[in-house]
Amino acid sequence: MKHIYYLVIILIVGVMFVACYDKDNTIHRIPDLVIENVTGGSVKTGELIEITPKCIMGGEEVECTYNWYRYRDTVLELISEDTHLEWRVDTVGSVTLELEATHVETGIQAILTFQYAIVPRINNGWLILKETMDGNTDMDVSLLQTNGIEFAEDQLSLALGGPMKGKPVSLLSTQNYQWYNPETGGREERQNCLIPVSEKDILMYRVSDEKVLVQTEDLFYETPDFTSGNIEAFMKLDYSASLIFDGKVYLLSSAAFMPALLGDYHLAPYIVCWGYSNPMLVYDELSSSFGLIKASNIMNTTMEIKYFDNAFQADDDLRISPSQMNADLVYLGQTDRSILTDKPGSGTAYALMKKKGDADNLLLYGLTAAEWPNATYGPIRFTRTIPISRCEAFATADFYTMHQTNNLIYFIKDNRLSYYDIDKDEFVMDIHTFDGEVTYCKYIGNNYDYNDSSWNPPLYDNQFERLMVATTSGTSYTIHSFGWSINEGLTLLPDQEINGEGKVRFMFWYTSSWRLFNSIYRYS
């Protein structure tokens, strides 16, 4: 029996040996199978990778079947068996793919491994928080790309399956959110996230893959009662963040908001800050007092509202107490211009107020940021009484915003844009009249989105100073952009106009640049 087995083997080998020879007894190798038209590269978050391979054998294109795999760590996962790959990126950082091609006639196989770097789609450009027609919150993006502007609507609905609940409040970002990954059971630090905030919702929306990591119920140690109140304001600075819900402050720890700070207080829905690590300035409507939110972070473990002491610097001629002011806050804004000639780099907050019982006058106070770090001395170093009869529109404006590099307060009343020049104590009226309903007004001084390093090309510069005003008509919005210069003042920039659906309530210029911390307070 063994002899018959060996004979069969010898016959098979002989046939194969003869097949490899032609009439001249020349050996011919079966040609290799080569995969062409497949390369790696870079792709944006959520983009579709489309590849049509071509297989060559002996210089001719041949028919093959295909198996497409992606690596999850060291494990191969089959993602397609089609001749044309269409696969949407669902990961961050990079992805390694592998193609296995099999020649139909001979069964010969070839394997090709290639890699794509995943580039976040959201990098430089406007993020637009808008109110939907049913009174909820969604986000549009207008992003700078190498081939022009990419505009995409309803990005939160895409990620969540529907909009956030309640009207828009704020949209900021963080580069250091600490996320508990339920799949691995471990903490993943320094997650780069957008933080969209509505009256009833807050999210951690990861930039790299546009995935919602955490939603409202997992972002509070004690979830507020959203049936009886709303989120009113939000501010994020480095490792600290403050959220005002129904007048109460919730401070963000590494992963979630702590329970509301205790105390008999009710904060106005304004938070401003100057500089990277200074506390946040707030106004307590209950006691008519200015205070600071000293959030818990690496440098500071105090979690409280610290009210200013009634003590004054020797050169303070006004000596106005920041406590028990017996006044209602109309508007609180921030500018880089210092009120102190000896401290030009300290910035100023301007508070427009009405004394209780005085219906005829406005009070304008300037609070120097030089006194914010410790609240030891009174910060009010400027005051002015402005009779309402001088400009009733200023007292009852629909929107206010502060110029970031000049002492100007822009205001809009009945769709007419005007401003008050603090230095000259004069009103400049009716600069521009808008069509439709004005829904948003903010002066944004962007001085951080640039790259001037010779070792990290390509160089870019997206710095600007602009007044952004959004209007709505019917179901659609228009965002108007005004540039500013010393010689010409405000100039409408028609080429910067943005259009979409809904009502714009907040705008944020996003960049991955680390310089973001220099100007985060501008978006309060």
TAWONOR-V750128 format. One record per residue. N is the residue number from 0. RES is the residue in one small letter. SS is DSSP state (A for helix, B for strand, O for the rest). PSI is psi in radians with two decimals (none if undefined). Layout:
# TAWONOR-V750128
N;RES;SS;PSI
N;RES;SS;PSI
This chain:
# TAWONOR-V750128
0;m;O;-0.70
1;k;A;-0.66
2;h;A;-0.71
3;i;A;-0.72
4;y;A;-0.81
5;y;A;-0.60
6;l;A;-0.73
7;v;A;-0.77
8;i;A;-0.76
9;i;A;-0.69
10;l;A;-0.76
11;i;A;-0.81
12;v;A;-0.68
13;g;A;-0.77
14;v;A;-0.78
15;m;A;-0.65
16;f;A;-0.74
17;v;A;-0.65
18;a;A;-0.45
19;c;O;0.00
20;y;B;2.58
21;d;O;-2.93
22;k;O;-0.40
23;d;O;0.27
24;n;O;0.64
25;t;O;2.28
26;i;B;2.34
27;h;O;2.03
28;r;O;2.47
29;i;O;2.21
30;p;O;2.67
31;d;O;2.68
32;l;B;2.15
33;v;B;2.26
34;i;B;2.21
35;e;B;2.95
36;n;O;0.39
37;v;O;2.06
38;t;O;2.80
39;g;O;-2.81
40;g;B;-2.48
41;s;B;2.66
42;v;B;2.59
43;k;B;2.76
44;t;O;2.26
45;g;O;-0.02
46;e;O;2.78
47;l;B;2.19
48;i;B;2.11
49;e;B;2.16
50;i;B;2.28
51;t;B;1.79
52;p;O;2.87
53;k;B;2.28
54;c;B;2.30
55;i;B;2.36
56;m;B;2.11
57;g;O;0.56
58;g;O;0.01
59;e;B;2.56
60;e;B;2.35
61;v;O;2.83
62;e;O;2.32
63;c;B;2.81
64;t;B;2.77
65;y;B;2.49
66;n;B;2.17
67;w;B;2.31
68;y;B;2.69
69;r;B;2.55
70;y;B;2.23
71;r;B;1.75
72;d;O;-1.96
73;t;O;0.09
74;v;B;2.30
75;l;B;2.36
76;e;B;2.16
77;l;B;2.20
78;i;B;-0.28
79;s;B;2.66
80;e;O;0.30
81;d;O;2.76
82;t;O;-0.39
83;h;B;2.11
84;l;B;2.28
85;e;B;1.82
86;w;B;2.17
87;r;B;2.30
88;v;O;2.26
89;d;O;0.47
90;t;O;-3.11
91;v;O;2.82
92;g;O;-1.37
93;s;B;2.85
94;v;B;2.38
95;t;B;2.17
96;l;B;2.73
97;e;B;2.35
98;l;B;2.23
99;e;B;1.99
100;a;B;2.40
101;t;B;2.13
102;h;B;2.21
103;v;O;-0.75
104;e;O;-0.75
105;t;O;-0.29
106;g;O;0.07
107;i;O;2.44
108;q;B;2.69
109;a;B;2.53
110;i;B;2.35
111;l;B;2.20
112;t;B;2.34
113;f;B;2.88
114;q;B;2.54
115;y;B;2.31
116;a;B;2.36
117;i;B;2.01
118;v;B;2.19
119;p;O;2.33
120;r;O;-0.65
121;i;O;1.88
122;n;O;-1.39
123;n;O;2.23
124;g;B;-3.11
125;w;B;2.36
126;l;B;2.24
127;i;B;1.95
128;l;B;2.19
129;k;B;2.70
130;e;B;2.24
131;t;O;3.01
132;m;O;-0.44
133;d;O;0.24
134;g;O;0.37
135;n;O;-2.93
136;t;B;2.30
137;d;B;3.09
138;m;B;2.26
139;d;B;2.75
140;v;B;2.49
141;s;B;1.68
142;l;B;2.48
143;l;B;2.14
144;q;B;2.87
145;t;O;-0.49
146;n;O;0.30
147;g;B;-2.73
148;i;B;2.30
149;e;B;2.13
150;f;B;2.24
151;a;B;2.35
152;e;O;2.75
153;d;O;0.86
154;q;A;-0.50
155;l;A;-0.70
156;s;A;-0.61
157;l;A;-0.70
158;a;A;-0.59
159;l;A;-0.34
160;g;O;0.01
161;g;O;2.92
162;p;O;2.91
163;m;B;2.64
164;k;O;2.41
165;g;O;2.94
166;k;O;2.72
167;p;B;2.59
168;v;B;-0.96
169;s;B;2.82
170;l;B;1.88
171;l;B;-2.91
172;s;B;2.86
173;t;B;2.59
174;q;B;0.13
175;n;B;0.67
176;y;B;2.37
177;q;B;1.95
178;w;B;2.30
179;y;B;2.00
180;n;B;1.94
181;p;O;-0.39
182;e;O;-0.66
183;t;O;-0.32
184;g;O;0.24
185;g;B;2.92
186;r;B;2.36
187;e;B;1.94
188;e;B;2.91
189;r;B;0.84
190;q;B;2.24
191;n;B;1.92
192;c;B;2.57
193;l;B;2.63
194;i;B;1.50
195;p;B;2.39
196;v;B;2.23
197;s;B;-3.13
198;e;O;-0.51
199;k;O;0.04
200;d;O;2.70
201;i;B;2.47
202;l;O;2.72
203;m;B;1.89
204;y;B;1.80
205;r;B;2.30
206;v;O;-0.68
207;s;O;-0.65
208;d;O;0.12
209;e;O;0.77
210;k;B;2.41
211;v;B;1.94
212;l;B;-0.77
213;v;B;2.47
214;q;O;3.13
215;t;A;-0.92
216;e;A;-0.40
217;d;A;0.13
218;l;O;0.13
219;f;B;2.39
220;y;O;-0.59
221;e;O;1.83
222;t;O;2.26
223;p;O;2.81
224;d;O;1.63
225;f;O;-0.18
226;t;O;-0.33
227;s;O;0.03
228;g;O;3.05
229;n;O;2.69
230;i;B;2.28
231;e;B;-0.49
232;a;B;2.76
233;f;B;2.44
234;m;B;2.35
235;k;B;2.21
236;l;B;2.04
237;d;O;-2.08
238;y;O;-0.08
239;s;B;2.64
240;a;B;2.55
241;s;B;2.35
242;l;B;2.29
243;i;B;2.06
244;f;B;2.02
245;d;O;0.71
246;g;O;-0.16
247;k;B;2.62
248;v;B;2.29
249;y;B;2.22
250;l;B;2.40
251;l;B;2.20
252;s;O;-2.71
253;s;O;-0.51
254;a;O;-0.34
255;a;O;2.90
256;f;B;2.33
257;m;O;2.87
258;p;O;2.72
259;a;O;2.46
260;l;O;2.37
261;l;O;2.71
262;g;O;2.83
263;d;O;1.53
264;y;O;2.81
265;h;O;1.89
266;l;B;2.48
267;a;O;2.67
268;p;O;0.87
269;y;O;2.30
270;i;O;2.21
271;v;B;2.74
272;c;O;2.69
273;w;O;2.13
274;g;O;3.00
275;y;O;-0.76
276;s;O;0.14
277;n;O;2.71
278;p;O;2.98
279;m;B;2.32
280;l;B;2.30
281;v;B;2.95
282;y;B;2.16
283;d;B;1.96
284;e;O;-0.43
285;l;O;-0.79
286;s;O;0.03
287;s;O;0.89
288;s;B;2.53
289;f;B;2.52
290;g;B;3.09
291;l;B;2.42
292;i;B;1.92
293;k;B;1.58
294;a;O;2.71
295;s;O;2.23
296;n;O;-2.89
297;i;O;-0.68
298;m;O;-0.28
299;n;O;2.26
300;t;O;0.12
301;t;O;2.28
302;m;O;1.73
303;e;B;2.92
304;i;B;2.09
305;k;B;2.05
306;y;B;2.60
307;f;O;2.47
308;d;O;2.67
309;n;O;1.02
310;a;O;2.74
311;f;O;2.57
312;q;O;2.70
313;a;O;-0.54
314;d;O;0.17
315;d;O;1.79
316;d;O;-0.37
317;l;O;-0.82
318;r;O;0.92
319;i;O;2.19
320;s;O;2.33
321;p;O;0.07
322;s;O;2.66
323;q;O;0.92
324;m;O;-0.20
325;n;O;0.81
326;a;B;2.64
327;d;B;2.43
328;l;B;2.21
329;v;B;-0.77
330;y;B;2.50
331;l;B;2.08
332;g;B;3.03
333;q;B;2.42
334;t;B;2.72
335;d;O;-0.36
336;r;O;2.22
337;s;O;2.51
338;i;O;-0.22
339;l;O;2.15
340;t;O;-0.47
341;d;O;-0.08
342;k;O;1.26
343;p;O;-0.25
344;g;O;0.46
345;s;O;-0.27
346;g;O;2.87
347;t;B;2.49
348;a;B;2.34
349;y;B;2.23
350;a;B;2.09
351;l;B;2.15
352;m;B;2.85
353;k;B;2.18
354;k;B;2.41
355;k;O;2.27
356;g;O;-0.09
357;d;O;1.80
358;a;O;0.03
359;d;O;-0.25
360;n;B;2.65
361;l;B;2.64
362;l;B;2.31
363;l;B;2.12
364;y;B;2.49
365;g;B;2.16
366;l;B;2.03
367;t;B;2.36
368;a;A;-0.19
369;a;A;-0.40
370;e;A;0.10
371;w;O;-0.57
372;p;O;-0.63
373;n;O;-0.14
374;a;O;0.49
375;t;O;-0.64
376;y;O;2.70
377;g;O;2.35
378;p;O;-0.13
379;i;B;1.94
380;r;B;0.22
381;f;B;2.45
382;t;B;2.58
383;r;B;2.39
384;t;B;2.24
385;i;B;1.87
386;p;B;2.32
387;i;A;-0.50
388;s;A;-0.37
389;r;A;-0.63
390;c;O;1.61
391;e;A;-0.53
392;a;A;-0.57
393;f;A;-0.63
394;a;A;-0.42
395;t;O;0.46
396;a;O;2.66
397;d;O;-0.53
398;f;B;2.50
399;y;B;2.60
400;t;B;2.62
401;m;B;2.29
402;h;O;2.40
403;q;O;-0.27
404;t;O;0.15
405;n;O;2.76
406;n;O;1.16
407;l;B;2.37
408;i;B;1.95
409;y;B;2.52
410;f;B;2.66
411;i;B;2.20
412;k;B;2.18
413;d;O;0.79
414;n;O;0.14
415;r;B;2.20
416;l;B;2.27
417;s;B;3.11
418;y;B;2.73
419;y;B;2.15
420;d;B;1.89
421;i;O;-0.74
422;d;O;-0.68
423;k;O;-0.14
424;d;O;0.94
425;e;B;2.67
426;f;B;2.38
427;v;B;1.96
428;m;B;2.67
429;d;B;0.95
430;i;B;-0.66
431;h;B;2.52
432;t;B;2.25
433;f;O;2.58
434;d;O;2.66
435;g;O;-2.95
436;e;B;2.18
437;v;B;2.25
438;t;B;-0.19
439;y;B;2.46
440;c;B;2.14
441;k;B;2.27
442;y;B;2.16
443;i;B;1.98
444;g;B;1.85
445;n;B;1.84
446;n;O;0.35
447;y;O;-0.28
448;d;O;1.37
449;y;B;2.83
450;n;B;1.90
451;d;O;0.32
452;s;O;2.31
453;s;O;-0.32
454;w;O;0.01
455;n;O;1.07
456;p;O;2.89
457;p;O;2.65
458;l;O;2.54
459;y;B;2.83
460;d;B;1.86
461;n;O;0.49
462;q;O;2.54
463;f;B;2.85
464;e;B;2.08
465;r;B;2.58
466;l;B;2.11
467;m;B;2.19
468;v;B;2.24
469;a;B;2.42
470;t;B;2.77
471;t;B;2.54
472;s;B;2.08
473;g;O;-2.12
474;t;O;-0.01
475;s;B;2.71
476;y;B;2.76
477;t;B;2.27
478;i;B;2.13
479;h;B;2.39
480;s;B;2.24
481;f;B;2.12
482;g;B;2.87
483;w;B;2.44
484;s;B;2.78
485;i;O;-0.71
486;n;O;-0.67
487;e;O;-0.18
488;g;B;-2.42
489;l;B;2.37
490;t;B;2.17
491;l;B;2.36
492;l;O;1.53
493;p;A;-0.53
494;d;A;-0.21
495;q;A;0.11
496;e;O;2.46
497;i;B;2.43
498;n;B;2.56
499;g;B;-2.90
500;e;B;2.37
501;g;O;-2.85
502;k;B;2.10
503;v;B;2.27
504;r;B;-0.28
505;f;B;2.48
506;m;B;2.52
507;f;B;2.17
508;w;B;2.04
509;y;B;2.40
510;t;O;2.65
511;s;O;-0.04
512;s;O;2.45
513;w;A;-0.28
514;r;A;-0.05
515;l;A;-0.63
516;f;A;-0.40
517;n;A;-0.44
518;s;A;0.30
519;i;A;-0.56
520;y;A;-0.35
521;r;A;-0.21
522;y;A;0.36
523;s;O;none
